[in-house]
Amino acid sequence: MALNKFMHPRNLYKNKKPNFQELALKYPDFRKYVFPDVTGKLFLDFKHPDSLRQLSKTLLEDDFDLKMELPLDRLVPTVPLRLNYIHWLEDVLAASKAGKCIKGIDIGTGSSCIYPILSCKLHDDWTFLATEVDDKNFMFTQKNIETNGMTERIKVKKVNAVDDTILCDAIKDESDTFDFCMCNPPFFADHVEAQAVAKSRSYSRADPKSVCTASFTEKIVEGGEVNFLKRMIKDSMELGDKIRIYSSMIGKKSSLPPLKEELRKLKKSLFQESKKERPPLVYQVPRAPTDLDYDVAHISARIKALLTDLKIQHDVTLNQKSLVKMTLVAKENTWSNQRRKRRQKAKEEAQPSKNSFAPTEGTKDGHDDGSDGSEHLKGNSPCEEHISSSKEQKAVPEENENNNHPNIGLDICKKIFNPSKSALL
């Protein structure tokens, strides 16, 4: 677990990031695995199994006065993550009003037996039953329990990996009841799934900061973690109150829905039913106060026009007299502030052409010599209407005193719109 704001509030490492420089000065074995950058700051190679193992051993010794032996070819426990699980269990036990002398079960304790040992270090009244399937892990677990003086409080039991049950066989000879069980199950069903998960990470997501040192049995189990935890759920139905609280870590978010569904089926969960599918959105198009035909064809045409205006891709998948279906694809938000955009468009359309008679670069009159001035008489200007009206009333003879005048159109406009006069003609 990264040292971030989502860690448990009581987690020692939430606000205390390990100081590699201090640890290197204090522990010579740790000093071998750190290296300085150009500024002198020390770094650790989290991709190297030796470095990862030594970090966990150093943190356990420095912060909890625990000495651990960890093999290189087995899972190296991440101390902040393990501590987080323990603090979460503390909260659950407090909420359930558990008494003193807490008894827990750790399923698959690993080579370190870190959950039982660290829990018993933090709580003098906790005891544990730990289970393990791997021979090498079992050997290291017993050694770590003895080294830290926990033989009276932690019992480790070797179990069979091919058993259909996870808990029932492990505690069938136990007369005590237990307050909780905890587990960090194998995540994957096979190597193919493990590789697929690694390759499915998005390019925007950073690569894992540390290397995985887990053995085959520690990371792979038939059916993956979903099947493993379903076996635990089945055991809980048989054991009932023999264990008051059943808990486990989950490695993949995709495992949650099938596990929730399993619990709902067995009526062992307070999880709500999956959200029901929302009913389709129904909207009745009101009759327009215009002469627009109120039928499917005309309304669908209007909708397509609106979608085109909004730049929303749309394809008609069904076109019948009484039914039209469309598939819409909106690649960006083009519909926000539509009211403001319509007002702006209407305002622009209502305004006359700006500077219709303003002089342009060239002559003083605003057009090049030799032109007829028609480029400056665009739109429905009053001068254009006057010229058009004059032509309708009386034909202009071919030979006129103004025929050879190159600026006849502009001169007419000047006579009509003379700024020196107080009124128009």
C-alpha positions in Angstrom: 0.0 0.0 0.0 1.3 3.4 -0.9 1.8 5.9 1.9 -1.2 8.1 1.2 -4.3 9.7 2.7 -6.3 6.5 2.4 -4.4 4.7 5.0 -6.0 4.0 8.4 -5.8 7.0 10.7 -3.9 5.0 13.3 -1.4 3.5 10.8 2.1 4.4 12.0 3.2 5.1 8.4 0.3 7.4 7.4 2.3 10.5 8.6 5.7 8.9 9.1 7.4 8.0 5.9 10.4 5.7 6.6 13.7 7.7 6.7 16.1 5.7 4.7 19.1 7.8 5.8 18.4 7.2 9.5 17.7 3.5 8.9 20.9 3.1 6.9 23.0 4.7 9.7 21.3 2.5 12.3 21.2 -0.9 10.5 24.3 -1.9 8.5 22.4 -4.7 6.7 19.9 -2.2 5.4 22.7 0.2 4.4 23.9 -2.3 1.7 20.7 -1.8 -0.3 20.3 2.0 -0.4 22.1 4.3 -2.8 22.3 8.1 -3.0 21.3 10.4 -5.9 23.1 13.5 -7.0 21.6 15.5 -4.1 22.6 12.9 -1.5 19.1 11.6 -0.9 19.0 7.8 -0.4 16.9 5.5 -2.5 15.9 1.8 -2.4 15.5 -0.5 -5.4 12.0 -1.8 -4.8 12.3 -4.0 -7.9 15.0 -6.1 -6.2 13.8 -8.9 -3.9 16.7 -8.6 -1.5 16.0 -4.8 -1.1 12.3 -5.5 -0.5 13.0 -8.2 2.1 15.5 -6.1 4.0 13.2 -3.1 4.1 10.4 -5.2 5.7 12.8 -6.8 8.2 14.3 -3.4 9.1 10.9 -1.7 9.6 9.6 -4.6 11.8 12.7 -4.4 13.9 12.9 -0.6 14.2 9.2 0.2 14.8 8.0 -3.0 16.6 11.1 -4.7 18.0 10.4 -7.8 16.0 13.0 -10.0 14.3 12.0 -11.9 11.1 13.6 -14.4 8.8 12.2 -14.2 5.3 13.1 -16.5 2.4 13.7 -14.8 -0.9 11.5 -17.2 -2.9 8.4 -16.5 -0.8 6.0 -13.5 -0.4 7.6 -10.6 1.4 5.0 -8.8 3.5 4.5 -5.1 3.1 4.4 -3.8 6.6 2.1 -0.7 6.2 -0.5 -2.8 4.4 -0.5 -5.6 7.0 -0.8 -3.0 9.8 -3.7 -1.4 8.0 -5.7 -4.7 8.0 -5.0 -5.1 11.8 -6.3 -1.6 12.5 -9.4 -2.3 10.5 -10.1 -5.4 12.5 -9.6 -3.5 15.7 -12.4 -1.1 14.6 -14.7 -4.0 13.6 -14.2 -5.8 16.9 -14.8 -2.6 18.9 -18.1 -2.0 16.9 -19.2 -5.5 17.6 -18.5 -5.0 21.4 -16.0 -7.9 21.5 -14.6 -8.6 25.0 -11.0 -9.0 26.0 -8.8 -12.0 25.2 -9.4 -11.8 21.5 -8.9 -15.1 19.5 -8.2 -14.9 15.8 -7.5 -17.2 12.8 -5.0 -16.3 10.1 -5.6 -18.4 6.9 -2.4 -18.9 5.0 -0.1 -17.2 7.3 3.0 -17.3 5.0 6.6 -17.6 5.9 6.6 -14.5 8.2 3.4 -15.2 10.2 3.2 -11.4 10.2 -0.5 -11.0 11.0 -0.4 -13.1 14.2 3.0 -11.9 15.4 2.3 -8.2 14.7 -1.2 -8.4 16.2 0.1 -10.1 19.4 2.9 -7.5 19.6 0.3 -4.7 19.6 -2.2 -6.4 21.9 -1.2 -8.4 24.9 -4.6 -10.2 25.1 -4.7 -11.5 21.6 -4.0 -15.1 20.6 -4.0 -16.8 17.2 -4.4 -20.0 15.3 -2.5 -19.8 12.0 -2.8 -22.2 9.1 -0.3 -22.9 6.3 -0.2 -25.3 3.3 3.4 -24.8 2.1 6.2 -26.8 3.9 8.8 -24.1 3.6 6.5 -21.4 4.9 5.5 -23.7 7.7 9.1 -24.1 8.8 9.9 -20.3 8.7 6.6 -19.6 10.5 7.6 -21.8 13.4 11.0 -20.3 13.6 9.7 -16.7 13.6 7.2 -17.5 16.3 9.9 -18.9 18.5 12.4 -16.1 17.8 9.8 -13.5 19.0 8.7 -15.4 22.0 5.1 -16.1 20.8 4.9 -19.8 21.2 2.3 -19.6 24.0 0.1 -17.3 22.1 0.3 -18.4 18.4 -0.4 -21.9 17.3 0.4 -22.8 13.6 -1.3 -25.8 11.9 -0.3 -27.5 8.7 -3.3 -28.1 6.4 -3.8 -29.9 3.1 -3.9 -27.7 0.0 -6.4 -30.0 -1.8 -9.0 -29.9 0.9 -12.4 -28.5 -0.3 -12.7 -26.6 2.9 -10.7 -23.6 4.0 -11.7 -23.4 7.7 -13.8 -26.5 8.7 -10.9 -29.0 8.7 -8.5 -26.5 10.3 -10.7 -25.9 13.4 -12.6 -29.2 13.6 -10.5 -30.2 16.6 -10.6 -26.8 18.3 -13.0 -26.4 21.2 -12.7 -22.7 21.4 -14.7 -20.2 19.5 -13.0 -17.4 17.6 -13.7 -13.7 17.4 -12.5 -13.4 13.8 -10.7 -14.9 10.9 -8.5 -13.0 8.4 -7.0 -14.0 5.1 -4.8 -12.7 2.2 -5.8 -15.2 -0.4 -4.0 -16.1 -3.7 -5.3 -13.7 -6.3 -5.1 -15.7 -9.6 -6.5 -18.8 -11.1 -3.4 -19.5 -13.3 -0.4 -17.9 -14.8 -2.4 -16.8 -17.8 -4.7 -14.7 -15.6 -1.8 -13.2 -13.8 -0.2 -12.1 -17.0 -3.5 -10.8 -18.4 -4.0 -8.6 -15.3 -0.4 -7.2 -15.6 -1.0 -6.4 -19.3 -4.4 -4.9 -18.8 -3.0 -1.9 -16.9 -3.7 1.3 -18.8 -0.7 3.2 -20.1 -1.6 6.1 -17.9 -1.3 4.0 -14.8 2.2 3.8 -13.3 3.9 0.4 -13.1 4.0 -1.4 -9.7 6.8 0.1 -7.6 7.8 -3.3 -6.1 8.6 -6.7 -7.4 6.3 -9.7 -6.5 8.2 -12.5 -4.8 5.2 -14.8 -4.1 5.5 -18.5 -4.8 3.1 -20.5 -7.0 0.9 -21.5 -4.0 0.9 -18.0 -2.6 -0.5 -16.3 -5.7 -2.3 -19.0 -7.7 -5.2 -21.2 -6.7 -7.8 -23.1 -8.7 -10.7 -20.7 -9.5 -8.8 -17.7 -8.3 -9.6 -15.6 -5.3 -13.4 -15.7 -6.1 -13.5 -19.5 -5.9 -11.3 -19.5 -2.8 -13.5 -17.0 -0.9 -16.6 -18.9 -2.0 -15.2 -21.9 -0.2 -14.8 -19.7 2.8 -18.4 -18.5 2.6 -19.5 -22.1 2.3 -17.5 -23.0 5.5 -19.1 -20.0 7.3 -22.5 -21.5 6.6 -21.5 -24.7 8.4 -19.5 -23.2 11.2 -21.9 -20.4 12.0 -21.0 -18.6 15.3 -17.9 -20.7 15.8 -16.3 -17.7 14.2 -18.0 -14.4 15.0 -16.5 -12.3 12.1 -15.3 -13.6 8.8 -13.0 -11.3 6.8 -10.6 -11.4 3.9 -8.6 -9.1 1.7 -9.5 -9.0 -2.0 -7.0 -8.2 -4.7 -9.2 -7.4 -7.6 -12.2 -5.1 -7.8 -13.8 -7.4 -10.3 -14.1 -10.1 -7.6 -16.6 -8.0 -5.6 -19.8 -8.4 -7.6 -19.8 -12.3 -7.8 -18.9 -12.5 -4.1 -21.6 -10.1 -3.1 -24.1 -12.0 -5.2 -23.0 -15.3 -3.5 -23.6 -13.7 -0.1 -27.0 -12.4 -1.1 -28.0 -15.8 -2.4 -27.2 -17.4 1.0 -28.9 -14.5 2.8 -25.6 -13.8 4.7 -25.2 -10.3 3.6 -26.6 -6.8 4.1 -25.6 -5.8 0.6 -28.5 -4.3 -1.3 -29.7 -5.9 -4.4 -28.1 -4.8 -7.6 -29.6 -1.5 -8.9 -32.6 -2.2 -11.1 -32.4 -1.1 -14.7 -33.7 2.4 -15.0 -37.0 2.8 -17.0 -36.7 4.3 -20.4 -36.9 8.1 -20.6 -40.3 9.0 -22.1 -41.1 12.5 -23.5 -44.2 13.5 -25.4 -43.5 16.2 -28.0 -46.0 19.0 -27.5 -48.0 20.2 -30.5 -46.3 23.3 -32.0 -48.4 26.4 -32.6 -47.3 26.3 -36.2 -48.5 24.4 -39.2 -45.9 21.7 -38.7 -47.4 18.3 -39.2 -47.7 16.4 -35.9 -46.5 13.0 -37.0 -43.5 10.7 -36.6 -41.9 11.6 -39.9 -41.9 15.4 -39.4 -40.9 15.2 -35.7 -38.0 12.7 -36.5 -36.8 15.1 -39.2 -36.9 18.0 -36.7 -34.9 15.9 -34.2 -32.3 15.0 -36.8 -31.9 18.7 -37.6 -31.4 19.5 -34.0 -28.8 16.7 -33.6 -27.0 17.9 -36.7 -26.9 21.5 -35.3 -25.5 20.1 -32.0 -22.9 18.1 -34.0 -24.1 14.8 -32.4 -23.5 11.8 -34.6 -26.7 9.9 -35.3 -27.7 7.0 -37.4 -31.3 5.9 -38.1 -31.5 2.2 -37.2 -35.2 1.8 -37.8 -37.4 3.9 -40.0 -41.1 3.1 -40.1 -44.3 5.1 -40.4 -45.1 4.9 -36.7 -41.6 4.3 -35.3 -38.1 5.7 -35.8 -35.0 4.5 -33.9 -31.7 6.3 -33.8 -28.3 5.6 -32.4 -26.5 8.6 -31.0 -22.8 9.1 -30.3 -21.8 12.3 -28.5 -18.0 12.7 -28.6 -18.0 16.0 -26.8 -20.3 18.3 -24.9 -21.9 20.4 -27.7 -25.2 21.1 -25.9 -24.2 23.3 -23.0 -25.2 27.0 -23.0 -27.5 26.5 -26.0 -29.9 29.3 -24.8 -27.0 31.8 -24.8 -25.8 30.6 -28.2 -29.3 31.0 -29.7 -29.6 34.5 -28.4 -26.1 35.4 -29.8 -27.0 34.0 -33.2 -30.3 35.8 -33.3 -28.5 39.0 -32.3 -26.0 38.6 -35.1 -28.7 37.9 -37.7 -30.7 41.0 -36.7 -27.8 43.4 -37.0 -27.2 45.1 -40.5 -24.0 44.5 -42.3 -21.4 46.5 -40.4 -19.7 49.4 -42.2 -21.6 48.8 -45.4 -20.4 52.1 -46.8 -17.2 52.5 -45.0 -14.2 53.5 -47.1 -11.7 50.8 -47.9 -8.0 51.0 -48.6 -7.7 52.6 -52.0 -9.3 55.8 -53.1 -11.0 58.4 -50.9 -14.5 57.3 -52.1 -14.0 53.8 -50.8 -13.5 51.8 -54.1 -10.9 51.4 -56.7 -11.0 53.7 -59.7 -12.9 52.3 -62.6 -15.2 50.2 -60.5 -19.0 50.6 -60.6 -19.3 50.6 -56.9 -21.6 47.6 -56.8 -19.4 45.8 -54.2 -20.5 48.4 -51.7 -24.2 48.1 -52.4 -24.9 44.6 -50.9 -27.9 43.7 -48.9 -31.3 45.3 -48.8 -30.1 48.9 -48.4 -32.4 51.8 -49.1 -30.3 53.0 -52.0 -30.5 49.6 -53.7 -34.3 49.6 -53.3 -34.4 53.1 -54.8 -32.4 52.1 -57.8 -34.5 49.0 -58.4 -37.7 51.0 -58.1 -36.5 53.6 -60.6 -35.6 51.0 -63.2 -39.1 49.5 -62.8 -40.8 52.8 -63.3 -38.8 54.1 -66.3 -36.2 52.5 -68.5 -32.9 54.2 -68.5 -31.8 55.1 -72.1 -28.5 53.7 -73.2 -27.1 57.1 -73.8 -27.3 59.2 -70.7 -25.3 62.0 -69.3 -24.2 59.8 -66.5 -23.6 56.6 -68.5 -19.9 57.3 -68.6 -19.7 58.2 -64.9 -17.8 55.3 -63.1 -19.3 56.1 -59.7 -23.0 56.4 -60.6 -24.2 53.9 -58.0 -22.3 55.6 -55.2 -23.4 59.1 -56.4 -27.0 58.1 -56.2 -26.6 56.8 -52.7 -24.8 60.1 -51.8 -27.8 62.1 -53.1 -30.2 60.0 -51.1 -28.2 59.9 -47.9 -26.7 63.4 -47.8 -25.5 63.9 -44.3 -25.8 67.7 -44.6 -29.6 67.4 -45.1 -32.0 66.8 -42.2 -34.3 64.4 -44.0 -34.3 61.8 -46.7 -35.9 62.1 -50.1 
